[in-house]
Amino acid sequence: MTQQPIRKPIRIAILIFPDVTISTAYGMYDLFKGVGRDWGFVTTGEPGDSLMQPELVAVTSETFVAANGVSITPSLSIADFPSPDIVCVPDVFVSPTDQWASRFQRELDYLRAAYVRGATIATACSGALLLAEAGLLNGWQATTHWGYCDYLRKQYPAIDVHPQRALVASGDEQRLVMAGGGTSWLDLALVLITRWCGVEEAMRVARIHLINWHSIGQQPFARLSCPPQVEDAVIADCQVWIAQHYQLPAPVALMVQRSGLAERSFKRRFQSATGMSPLEYVHNLRLEEAKQMLERDDASIEAVASEVGYEDAGFFSRLFRRQVGVTPAAYRKRFGGMRKALAADLIK
């Protein structure tokens, strides 16, 4: 009988640092470590061999305190693990307004070197910011948490940002894989397991952990952008006013009247201050309120449209689908049902 060759585990560096959110790091570790091992254990009581070898890797192997105040000890330093097959970057707890990049120079060098050696680089949520700062995303498609997409687009104009997508693969041989916000890192892990260990192993992991694919992307989860009050006092006053009066007819004309400016001057100053036109700003306010109404009550789509300022329900539905990514009815079914289940506290 011919002996089967021993299969070496896929070597994965989960890159961690003081700004990391450890739930994603440990979650990735558990999923990858269980590939090939857990299915047999769950179904027959006999664990198999792990097909993946994840390691928690940091600049040094010294214990540090992560973003949520929990101590974490890396298993290896980056010097001890120079050539992984995959590098995973969990979400980074940083503010876009913070001068964060200077804190990650050694991590950025590690990512660049690993990519040059042929590694796949995968990021969860805001972890894509490190790929952008490393220059690896220039000229490629990308995604990140919806709350960081505007920042990514403005700060790194050479990147083709897709905020509506929960998962993007790009780069040479599609070796740059990015998940959007929240639990979409689970999709990322399944993609990596599929690539390296096959569809069947990925399906087994999904079944064990009850993972539901984020087929609708992250756009329906996102808050439509409405910049906070700006330094321009006239525009800031109009922002405060329109937040309470967005449902009125001709809202832009009313803001122009309130500002005391000529229409062209008002629109130019509004665009400069907020990064969007007055009409786009009003649409976003209206659609955000519509999302809340669709979640909270059972009013008809026509009634919701009228309540937020749209006389034409068909136009409202088309605009909602374009901006939110799903129809109003589909949004209500998904998020209204979720809200009701949470409010009813079904797990008792």
C-alpha positions in Angstrom: 0.0 0.0 0.0 1.4 3.4 -1.0 1.8 5.8 1.9 0.2 9.2 1.4 2.6 12.1 1.6 2.3 14.1 4.7 0.6 17.4 4.1 2.2 20.4 5.6 -0.2 22.8 7.4 -0.8 26.2 5.8 1.2 28.7 7.8 -0.8 31.8 8.8 0.5 34.9 10.6 -2.3 36.7 12.4 -0.7 40.1 12.8 -1.5 41.7 16.2 -0.5 45.0 17.8 -1.7 47.2 20.7 -4.5 48.7 18.5 -6.0 45.4 17.5 -9.4 44.1 18.5 -8.6 40.7 19.9 -12.0 39.1 19.3 -11.3 39.0 15.6 -7.7 37.9 16.1 -8.7 35.0 18.4 -11.8 34.2 16.2 -9.6 33.8 13.2 -7.2 31.7 15.2 -9.9 29.3 16.3 -11.5 28.9 12.8 -8.2 28.2 11.1 -6.9 25.9 13.8 -10.1 23.8 13.5 -9.8 23.2 9.7 -9.4 19.4 9.3 -9.5 18.8 13.0 -13.0 19.7 14.3 -15.3 18.0 11.8 -14.3 14.5 12.8 -14.3 15.5 16.5 -17.9 16.8 16.3 -19.3 14.0 14.1 -17.4 10.9 15.3 -15.5 12.0 18.4 -12.1 11.5 16.7 -10.3 14.8 15.8 -8.4 15.0 12.5 -5.1 16.8 11.8 -5.2 20.5 11.6 -4.7 21.6 8.0 -3.8 25.2 9.0 -1.2 26.5 11.5 -2.2 29.9 12.7 0.2 32.0 14.8 -0.4 35.2 16.7 2.5 37.3 15.4 3.7 40.7 16.6 6.7 43.0 16.3 8.0 41.3 19.4 6.9 38.3 21.4 6.3 40.3 24.5 2.9 40.5 26.2 1.0 43.8 25.5 -2.4 45.3 26.3 -4.8 45.4 23.3 -7.3 48.1 22.5 -10.0 46.7 24.8 -7.7 46.5 27.8 -7.0 42.7 27.6 -3.5 41.4 27.8 -2.3 39.3 24.8 0.9 37.4 24.3 2.1 36.7 20.7 3.3 33.2 19.9 6.0 34.5 17.6 7.7 37.8 16.6 7.7 38.9 13.0 11.4 38.1 12.9 10.6 34.5 13.8 8.0 34.1 11.1 9.3 35.8 8.0 7.6 33.6 5.3 4.0 32.7 6.1 1.6 31.5 3.4 -1.0 34.0 4.6 -0.9 37.1 6.7 -4.2 38.2 8.3 -4.6 41.7 9.7 -7.6 42.0 12.1 -9.5 45.3 12.6 -7.5 48.2 13.8 -9.0 50.4 16.6 -7.8 53.8 15.2 -9.6 57.0 14.4 -9.1 58.3 10.8 -8.4 61.7 12.3 -5.5 60.3 14.4 -1.9 60.2 13.1 -1.9 56.5 13.3 0.4 55.4 10.5 3.6 56.3 12.3 2.8 53.6 14.9 2.9 50.8 12.4 6.1 51.2 10.4 7.5 47.7 11.3 4.1 46.0 10.6 4.0 47.8 7.2 7.4 46.6 6.3 6.4 43.1 7.3 3.3 43.2 5.0 5.3 44.5 2.1 8.0 41.9 2.5 5.5 39.0 2.9 3.6 40.2 -0.2 6.8 40.3 -2.3 7.6 36.8 -1.2 4.2 35.6 -2.5 2.0 35.5 0.6 -1.7 36.2 0.5 -2.5 39.3 2.6 -6.0 39.3 4.1 -7.6 42.1 6.2 -10.7 42.3 8.3 -12.6 45.6 8.7 -10.3 48.6 9.2 -7.3 46.4 8.8 -7.3 47.4 5.2 -5.9 50.8 6.3 -2.6 49.1 6.8 -2.6 47.7 3.3 -3.4 51.2 1.9 -0.6 52.9 4.0 1.8 50.2 2.8 1.0 51.1 -0.8 -0.2 47.6 -1.7 -3.6 48.7 -2.8 -2.6 51.4 -5.3 -4.4 50.8 -8.5 -6.5 48.0 -7.1 -10.1 47.5 -5.8 -10.6 47.5 -2.1 -13.1 47.6 0.7 -13.1 48.2 4.5 -15.6 48.9 7.2 -18.2 51.3 5.8 -17.3 53.9 8.5 -13.8 54.2 7.0 -14.5 54.0 3.3 -14.8 57.8 2.8 -11.5 58.2 4.6 -9.8 55.5 2.5 -11.1 57.1 -0.7 -9.9 60.6 0.2 -6.6 59.7 1.8 -5.6 57.2 -0.9 -7.0 58.4 -4.2 -5.2 55.7 -6.2 -7.4 53.0 -4.6 -10.7 52.0 -6.1 -12.9 51.7 -3.0 -16.1 49.7 -3.0 -18.0 50.5 0.2 -21.0 48.4 -0.7 -19.1 45.1 -0.9 -18.5 42.9 2.1 -15.6 41.1 0.4 -13.0 42.1 -2.3 -10.1 40.1 -3.7 -7.6 42.0 -5.8 -3.9 42.5 -6.3 -1.5 40.2 -8.1 -3.1 36.7 -8.4 -5.9 38.2 -6.2 -3.5 37.9 -3.2 -5.1 40.9 -1.4 -8.3 39.9 0.2 -10.4 42.4 2.2 -13.5 42.0 4.3 -15.8 44.9 5.2 -17.1 45.6 8.7 -18.2 43.5 11.6 -18.5 39.8 11.2 -17.7 39.8 7.5 -14.3 38.5 8.6 -16.0 35.1 8.8 -16.6 35.3 5.0 -12.9 36.2 4.7 -11.8 33.1 6.7 -14.1 30.9 4.6 -12.6 32.2 1.3 -9.0 31.6 2.6 -10.0 28.1 3.8 -11.5 27.4 0.4 -8.5 28.6 -1.5 -6.0 26.6 0.5 -7.9 23.5 1.7 -10.9 23.2 -0.6 -14.7 23.9 -0.6 -15.6 20.9 1.4 -13.4 21.9 4.3 -14.8 25.5 4.2 -18.4 24.1 4.2 -17.5 21.9 7.2 -16.2 25.0 9.1 -19.4 26.9 8.2 -21.6 24.1 9.4 -19.8 23.7 12.7 -19.8 27.5 13.5 -23.3 28.3 11.9 -21.7 30.9 9.6 -24.1 32.7 7.4 -22.6 34.2 4.2 -23.0 38.0 3.9 -24.6 37.8 0.5 -26.2 41.3 0.6 -22.8 43.0 1.2 -22.4 45.7 3.9 -24.2 48.6 2.2 -27.5 47.9 3.9 -25.8 48.0 7.3 -24.1 51.3 6.7 -25.2 54.7 7.9 -25.5 57.0 4.9 -22.9 59.7 5.2 -24.0 63.0 6.7 -21.0 65.0 7.9 -21.1 66.5 11.3 -21.5 70.3 11.8 -18.8 72.1 10.0 -16.7 75.2 10.7 -18.6 77.4 8.2 -21.2 78.9 10.6 -23.8 79.6 7.9 -23.6 76.0 6.6 -23.6 74.6 10.1 -26.8 76.5 11.0 -28.4 75.0 7.9 -27.3 71.5 8.9 -29.0 71.9 12.3 -32.2 73.3 10.7 -32.5 70.7 7.9 -32.0 67.8 10.4 -35.5 68.8 11.8 -37.1 69.9 8.5 -35.8 67.5 5.8 -39.3 66.3 5.0 -40.5 69.7 3.8 -41.0 70.4 0.1 -38.1 72.1 -1.7 -35.7 71.7 1.2 -32.7 73.0 -0.7 -34.4 76.2 -1.7 -35.5 76.7 2.0 -31.9 76.3 3.1 -30.7 78.8 0.5 -33.3 81.2 1.8 -32.3 80.7 5.4 -28.6 81.2 4.6 -29.1 84.6 3.0 -26.7 83.6 0.3 -27.1 83.5 -3.5 -28.1 80.0 -4.6 -24.8 79.4 -6.4 -22.7 80.6 -3.5 -24.7 78.5 -1.0 -24.3 75.3 -3.0 -20.6 76.0 -3.5 -20.0 76.6 0.2 -22.2 73.6 1.2 -20.2 71.3 -1.1 -16.9 72.7 0.1 -17.9 72.3 3.8 -19.5 68.9 3.7 -18.1 67.1 0.7 -21.6 66.6 -0.9 -24.2 68.7 -2.6 -27.2 70.0 -0.5 -29.6 67.7 -2.3 -27.4 64.6 -1.7 -27.2 65.6 2.0 -31.0 65.9 2.2 -31.5 62.5 0.4 -29.2 60.9 3.0 -31.1 62.4 5.9 -34.4 61.2 4.5 -33.2 57.7 3.7 -31.7 57.3 7.2 -35.0 58.2 8.7 -36.8 55.9 6.3 -34.5 53.0 7.4 -35.5 53.6 11.0 -39.2 53.7 10.1 -38.9 50.5 8.1 -37.3 48.8 11.1 -39.7 50.1 13.7 -43.2 49.8 12.3 -45.4 48.3 9.6 -46.4 51.4 7.7 -46.7 51.0 4.0 -43.8 51.9 1.7 -45.9 54.7 0.3 -46.6 56.0 3.8 -42.9 55.9 4.7 -42.0 57.7 1.5 -44.5 60.4 2.2 -43.4 60.8 5.8 -39.8 61.5 4.9 -40.7 63.9 2.1 -41.2 61.9 -1.2 -44.5 62.3 -3.0 -43.5 59.7 -5.5 -43.1 56.3 -3.8 -41.6 54.8 -7.0 -38.8 57.4 -7.0 -38.3 56.8 -3.3 -38.0 53.0 -3.8 -35.5 53.4 -6.7 -33.4 55.9 -4.7 -33.5 53.7 -1.6 -32.3 50.7 -3.6 -29.5 52.6 -5.3 -28.3 54.1 -2.0 -28.9 51.3 0.5 -28.3 48.3 -1.8 -31.7 46.6 -1.2 -35.4 47.5 -1.7 -37.3 49.0 1.1 -39.3 45.8 1.5 -36.2 43.7 1.6 -34.6 46.0 4.2 -37.7 45.8 6.4 -37.8 42.0 6.2 -34.2 41.7 7.3 -33.7 44.5 9.8 -37.3 44.9 11.0 -37.4 41.2 11.8 -34.1 41.4 13.6 -35.3 44.4 15.7 -38.5 42.6 16.6 -36.6 39.5 17.6 -34.3 41.4 19.8 -37.1 43.5 21.4 -39.1 40.3 22.1 -36.0 38.8 23.8 -36.7 35.4 22.3 -33.8 33.7 24.1 -35.3 33.1 27.6 
